Amino acid sequence: MTIRWGSYKVTNLYDELLRASGKPRAAAEIICSYLRGLSDQDIEEFKVAAESAIHVMGISFRVYHEDEGSIDRAWPFDIIPRIIDKQEWLKIEAGLKQRVKALNMFIDDLYNDQNIIKDGVFPADLLNKSKNFLPECKGVHPPLGVWAHICGSDLVRDNDGTVYVLEDNLRVPSGVSYMLENRKVMKRVFPEMFQQYSILPVDDYPSHLYDMLCELSPRDIEQPEIVILTPGIYNSAYFEHAYLAQQMGAEVVEGRDMFVDEDDVVYMRTIEGPTRVDVIYRRVDDHFIDPEVFNPDSMLGVPGLMRAWQAGNVALANAPGSGVADDKVVYAFVPDIIRYYLEEDPLIPNVPTYKCINKDERDYVIENIHNMVVKPANESGGYGMLIGPHATKAECEKFKRLVRKDPRNYVAQPMLMLSTAPTMIENKAEPRHLDLRPFVLSGKDIKVTMGGLTRVALRKGSIVVNSSQGGGSKDTWIVDMEA
């Protein structure tokens, strides 16, 4: 059976490719027309071609399984792309730049003058109870005033078509390698589509990342020594660490591969002898990067690394302490943060958020918890949260107790009806919920990827898009309809 959009059941939710009438949106007409003409055999061949490309290219992600331990799995990929018109994307891009600029100013202010607290815009008590605020970073002024050099903001679209920022990932955001590899797979599977569409490129990301990291170097030299600090091959994102290093011509190192000398300079051990390191793109969490300062049992970090960074002898991206803004309670204040530092209204709205630290809001959440999505402040990957409409009565009661016990650790949001897109389930297109993670680089300039990683909840009715919990991904095409 071919993909016939007449039999595709557009729900009452916003669909990324099709209108409520079932007709394609303007930017999706070409791909929909193409898919409409495919037979079952064509579809199966394209799926096999995509799976083969993923296997040959070694695209995998690591998950922990109770019975099997840590295992690699092939990257789950859907061959129907997500398509966004360039004119809409330019507005999203402007909003992301605005947001990241304000968040970096916020982080810098918290570790220095704290004017936003003195002026009563951000509560001091929230900072005092923040798990990600690091007193060791007070008084530090990183290069260019930037703390979060790489940000992955998660975007969702509601059923009325409005795009929201769902959360900001400012510590060690992952997924960009899958965005890049998704594009390579699609070029192999649908090369003719790249001739019929003007699809904006994403493959310049590694060069932009490299240039931004070079800008951070404490030494004014032509080719700074840049390394990627990884927890090791068993980390769930190791594929990405190795991929980005290969693309940039940088070294992948573990903590044991480096040391800090008496002059607070970082060196990498090589067969030719010690080599000075200028910039570390770290993929290790704050509390493990330096056993002298944080977790003394950490085998992942480098003793003395914080001393070297505080002395200005090495740059760290993202800077330690940047996670203070990667907090779902802080998220609720981002519109105020934008207005405070930039004197502008937010270009992309937040999802309406109830702060459980506020008694009235907390009471409302507890009373309406069966309709809420309740999130802990610092968890990621979809873990530790309650999706009220899908939860049992016992689960809701458990979360009421958790919220009452530690209100600082929770926020709640109404459950958004996330947009859908046609997704191949066996040989049939069915609607599945999705989100989008663009990546933002902040150096001398701010650059946003032309698109991002679209993650798809492959399980019917699910809104959890994380690959570790049954999610998949699509290539994201930003198409220039005026080209």
C-alpha positions in Angstrom: 0.0 0.0 0.0 1.4 3.4 -0.9 1.5 6.4 1.4 -1.9 8.0 0.6 -2.4 11.2 2.6 -6.2 10.7 2.2 -5.9 7.7 4.6 -3.5 9.4 6.9 -5.6 10.5 9.9 -4.7 14.1 10.7 -5.8 14.6 14.4 -7.1 17.8 15.9 -3.4 18.6 16.8 -1.1 20.7 14.7 0.6 18.5 12.1 4.0 19.6 10.8 3.5 18.5 7.2 -0.3 18.5 6.7 -3.1 20.9 7.2 -6.4 19.9 9.0 -7.9 19.3 5.5 -5.2 16.7 4.8 -3.5 18.9 2.2 0.2 19.5 2.5 1.5 22.7 4.0 3.2 24.9 1.4 6.8 23.9 2.3 5.9 20.2 2.4 4.1 19.9 -1.0 7.1 18.5 -2.9 8.0 15.8 -0.4 4.3 14.8 0.1 3.8 14.5 -3.6 7.0 12.4 -3.9 6.0 10.1 -1.0 2.5 9.7 -2.4 3.9 8.0 -5.5 6.0 5.4 -3.6 5.0 1.7 -3.5 5.3 -0.6 -0.5 8.4 -2.0 -2.1 9.9 1.5 -2.6 9.3 2.3 1.1 10.9 -0.9 2.3 13.9 -0.3 0.1 14.3 3.3 1.4 14.0 2.0 5.0 16.6 -0.7 4.4 18.9 1.9 2.7 18.6 4.1 5.8 19.2 1.3 8.2 22.2 0.1 6.1 23.7 3.6 6.1 23.2 3.9 9.9 25.0 0.5 10.3 27.9 1.4 7.9 28.4 4.8 9.4 28.3 3.3 12.9 25.6 5.6 14.3 24.7 4.3 17.7 23.7 5.4 21.2 24.4 3.7 24.5 21.7 2.7 26.9 21.7 0.9 30.3 19.6 -2.2 30.4 18.8 -3.9 33.7 19.6 -7.4 32.4 22.2 -6.7 29.7 24.1 -3.7 31.3 25.4 -1.0 29.1 24.7 -1.8 25.4 25.0 0.0 22.0 21.9 0.3 19.9 21.5 1.5 16.3 20.2 5.0 16.1 16.4 4.9 15.6 15.6 7.0 12.5 12.5 7.9 10.5 12.8 8.5 6.7 10.0 11.2 6.5 11.7 14.5 7.2 10.3 17.4 9.3 10.0 20.5 7.2 10.0 24.2 8.4 9.8 27.2 6.1 12.9 29.5 6.3 10.8 32.5 7.1 9.4 30.9 10.2 12.8 29.7 11.2 14.4 33.1 11.0 12.0 34.3 13.7 12.8 31.2 15.9 16.5 31.8 15.3 16.2 35.5 16.5 14.4 34.2 19.6 17.0 31.7 20.5 19.8 34.2 20.1 17.9 36.6 22.4 17.4 33.9 25.0 21.0 32.6 25.1 22.4 36.1 25.2 20.3 36.9 28.3 21.0 33.6 30.0 24.8 34.2 29.6 24.4 37.7 31.1 22.4 36.1 33.9 25.0 33.5 34.8 27.8 36.1 34.7 25.8 38.4 37.0 25.1 35.6 39.5 28.8 34.8 39.9 29.8 38.5 40.1 27.6 41.5 41.1 24.3 39.7 41.5 22.4 42.8 40.4 19.3 40.8 39.4 18.9 39.7 43.0 19.6 43.1 44.5 16.9 44.6 42.2 14.4 42.0 43.4 13.9 40.3 40.0 15.3 36.9 41.0 14.9 35.5 44.5 18.1 35.0 46.5 16.6 32.0 48.2 16.4 30.2 44.9 20.1 30.7 44.3 21.0 29.6 47.8 19.2 26.3 47.3 20.5 25.7 43.7 22.3 22.4 43.3 24.2 23.8 40.3 25.4 27.1 41.7 29.1 26.7 42.3 30.6 29.1 44.9 34.1 28.2 43.4 33.1 30.2 40.3 32.5 33.5 42.1 34.5 36.4 40.7 35.5 34.5 37.5 35.2 36.3 34.2 35.5 33.8 31.3 36.6 34.9 27.9 34.0 37.1 26.0 31.8 37.0 29.1 30.3 33.7 27.9 29.6 30.8 30.2 27.3 28.6 28.1 29.1 28.3 24.8 27.0 25.4 23.5 23.3 25.4 24.3 20.6 23.0 23.2 17.2 24.5 23.7 14.2 22.2 23.3 11.3 23.6 21.3 7.8 22.3 21.0 4.7 23.4 19.1 1.3 23.4 20.6 -1.9 22.5 18.8 -2.5 26.1 17.8 0.8 26.3 16.0 2.7 28.3 18.7 6.3 27.4 19.2 7.5 27.4 22.8 10.8 26.8 24.5 10.3 23.8 26.7 13.7 23.8 28.4 17.3 25.1 28.1 20.2 22.7 28.2 23.3 24.6 29.3 25.6 22.1 30.9 26.6 19.4 28.4 23.9 19.3 25.8 24.1 16.3 23.5 22.6 15.2 20.2 24.2 17.5 17.6 26.2 14.6 16.0 22.8 12.8 15.3 21.5 16.0 13.7 24.6 15.9 11.4 24.4 12.2 10.7 20.6 12.3 10.0 21.3 14.7 7.2 24.0 12.4 5.7 21.6 9.5 5.8 18.8 11.5 4.1 21.2 12.6 1.3 21.9 8.9 0.6 18.2 7.9 0.7 16.6 10.8 -1.0 19.3 12.5 -3.1 16.7 13.8 -5.6 14.9 15.8 -2.9 18.1 17.9 -2.3 17.9 18.9 -6.0 14.2 19.8 -5.9 14.3 21.7 -2.5 16.5 24.5 -1.3 17.4 22.9 2.0 19.7 25.0 4.3 22.8 23.2 5.4 23.7 21.9 8.8 27.1 20.4 8.0 29.0 23.6 8.8 28.4 23.1 12.5 31.8 21.4 13.3 33.7 24.2 11.6 31.6 26.8 13.5 32.2 24.9 16.8 35.9 24.8 16.1 36.1 28.5 15.3 34.2 29.4 18.5 36.5 27.2 20.6 39.5 28.8 19.1 38.2 32.2 20.1 38.4 31.2 23.7 42.1 30.3 23.7 44.2 32.1 26.3 47.1 32.1 23.9 47.1 34.2 20.8 48.3 31.5 18.4 47.1 30.3 15.0 46.1 26.8 16.0 45.2 26.4 19.7 45.3 22.9 21.2 41.7 21.9 21.6 40.6 18.6 23.2 37.2 17.0 24.0 37.1 15.7 27.6 35.0 12.5 27.7 34.0 10.3 30.6 35.1 7.4 28.4 33.8 4.8 25.9 31.0 3.6 28.1 29.3 7.0 28.3 26.0 7.2 26.4 27.2 10.1 24.2 30.7 8.7 23.4 29.7 8.4 19.8 29.2 12.1 19.7 32.4 12.9 21.5 34.5 10.9 19.0 32.5 12.1 16.0 33.0 15.8 16.8 36.7 15.3 17.6 37.2 13.6 14.3 35.3 16.4 12.5 37.3 19.2 14.1 40.7 17.5 14.1 40.8 17.6 17.9 41.9 14.9 20.4 39.5 12.9 22.5 40.9 12.7 26.0 40.0 11.3 29.4 40.9 12.9 32.7 43.9 10.6 33.1 45.4 11.9 29.8 46.0 15.4 31.2 47.7 17.0 34.2 48.1 20.4 35.7 51.6 21.6 36.5 52.8 23.9 39.3 52.2 27.0 37.1 48.5 26.1 36.8 48.8 25.1 33.1 47.1 22.1 31.6 49.1 19.6 29.6 48.1 16.5 27.6 50.3 13.4 27.8 51.5 12.4 24.3 54.1 10.0 23.0 56.2 13.1 22.1 55.9 14.4 25.6 53.6 16.9 27.4 51.6 19.3 25.1 49.9 22.4 26.4 46.1 22.4 26.2 44.4 25.7 25.5 40.7 24.8 25.2 38.7 21.9 26.7 35.3 21.1 25.3 34.2 19.2 28.3 31.5 16.5 28.3 32.0 15.7 32.0 29.6 17.1 34.6 30.8 19.9 36.9 31.1 17.8 40.0 33.5 15.3 38.4 35.9 17.6 36.5 38.3 18.3 39.4 38.7 16.0 42.4 40.7 18.7 44.2 37.6 20.9 44.3 34.5 18.7 43.9 34.1 14.9 44.2 37.4 13.7 45.6 36.6 10.1 44.3 36.2 11.2 40.7 38.3 9.4 38.2 36.9 11.4 35.3 38.4 14.8 35.9 41.8 16.4 36.2 43.2 17.4 39.6 43.9 21.2 39.5 41.7 21.9 36.5 39.7 24.5 38.3 42.9 26.3 39.4 44.1 26.5 35.8 40.7 27.8 34.6 40.4 30.4 37.4 44.0 31.6 36.5 42.9 32.0 32.9 45.4 29.5 31.6 42.8 27.2 30.0 39.3 27.8 28.6 36.5 25.4 29.5 33.3 25.1 27.3 30.8 25.0 28.8 32.2 26.9 31.8 31.8 25.3 35.2 28.8 26.7 36.9 26.8 27.4 33.8 24.3 24.8 34.9 22.9 27.3 37.4 20.7 28.4 34.6 19.9 24.9 33.5 17.3 24.5 36.2 13.6 24.1 35.5 12.8 26.5 38.3 15.1 29.1 36.8 13.4 28.4 33.5 10.2 29.9 34.9 12.1 33.2 35.3 13.6 33.4 31.9 11.0 35.9 30.4 11.9 38.2 33.3 15.6 37.6 32.8 15.3 38.6 29.2 13.4 41.8 30.1 15.9 42.6 32.8 19.1 42.3 30.9 18.0 43.2 27.3 14.9 45.4 28.0 13.1 43.4 25.4 10.0 41.1 25.4 10.8 37.4 24.8 10.5 36.5 21.1 9.7 32.9 21.9 7.4 32.2 24.9 7.9 29.8 27.7 5.4 27.1 28.4 3.2 28.4 31.2 4.9 27.2 34.4 3.8 26.9 38.0 6.6 27.4 40.6 5.9 25.1 43.5 7.9 27.4 45.8 5.0 29.7 45.6 2.3 28.5 48.0 -0.7 29.6 45.9 0.8 28.0 42.8 1.8 24.9 44.7 -1.7 24.5 46.1 -3.1 24.8 42.5 -0.6 22.1 41.3 -1.5 19.7 44.0 -5.2 20.2 43.4 -4.9 19.7 39.7 -2.0 17.3 39.5 -3.8 14.8 37.3 -3.8 17.4 34.5 -0.2 18.5 35.1 3.3 17.6 33.9 5.4 17.8 37.1 9.2 18.1 36.7 12.1 18.0 39.1 14.5 20.9 38.8 17.6 19.2 37.6 16.7 15.9 36.0 17.1 15.3 32.3 16.2 12.7 29.7 12.6 12.6 30.7 13.4 10.9 34.0 11.8 11.7 37.4 8.8 13.5 36.1 5.0 12.9 36.3 2.7 13.1 33.3 -0.5 13.6 35.2 -3.0 12.6 32.5 -1.2 9.3 31.9 -0.4 8.6 35.6 -2.2 6.3 38.1 -3.8 7.7 41.2 -1.0 6.2 43.3 1.6 8.0 41.2 -0.2 11.3 41.5 -0.4 10.9 45.3 3.3 10.1 45.4 4.2 13.3 43.6 1.9 15.3 45.8 4.1 14.2 48.8 7.3 14.9 46.9 6.1 18.4 46.0 5.0 19.2 49.6 8.3 17.8 51.0 10.6 19.8 48.6 8.7 22.5 46.7 12.0 24.1 45.5 12.7 21.0 43.5 9.6 21.0 41.4 7.7 23.0 38.7 4.5 22.0 36.9 3.2 22.8 33.5 -0.1 22.1 31.8 0.3 19.1 29.4 0.8 20.6 26.0 -0.7 18.7 23.0 2.6 18.5 21.1 2.5 18.8 17.3 2.7 15.6 15.3 4.3 14.6 12.0 3.8 11.6 9.7 6.1 8.8 10.8 6.7 5.4 9.2 5.4 2.7 11.5 6.2 -0.4 9.5 5.0 0.6 6.0 2.3 3.0 7.1 2.5 6.7 7.9 1.0 7.5 11.3 1.1 10.7 13.4 3.7 10.8 16.2 4.5 13.6 18.6 7.9 15.4 18.3 10.1 18.2 19.6 13.1 20.0 18.2 16.5 20.7 19.7 18.5 23.4 17.8 22.0 24.1 18.9 23.3 27.6 19.7 27.0 28.5 19.7 28.1 31.6 21.6 31.5 33.1 21.1 32.2 36.5 19.6 29.0 36.0 17.7 25.9 33.8 18.3 25.2 31.2 15.7 22.1 28.9 15.5 22.0 25.6 13.5 19.7 25.8 10.5 17.3 23.3 12.1 18.2 20.9 14.8 17.6 17.4 16.1 13.9 16.5 15.7 13.1 13.8 18.2 10.0 11.6 17.8 8.0 9.6 20.3 7.7 6.4 18.3 5.2 4.8 20.8 1.6 5.7 19.9 0.2 8.4 22.1 3.5 9.0 24.0 5.0 12.5 24.3 8.4 11.2 25.7 10.8 11.6 22.8 14.1 10.6 24.4 15.9 7.8 22.6 16.6 6.0 25.9 12.9 5.7 26.4 11.7 4.5 23.0 12.1 7.7 21.0 13.5 8.1 17.5 14.6 11.0 15.2 14.0 12.7 11.9 16.1 15.0 9.7 14.9 18.6 10.0 14.7 20.6 6.7 14.7 24.3 6.8 13.6 25.1 3.3 13.9 28.4 1.4 10.7 28.6 -0.6 11.8 31.9 -2.2 15.0 30.4 -3.6 
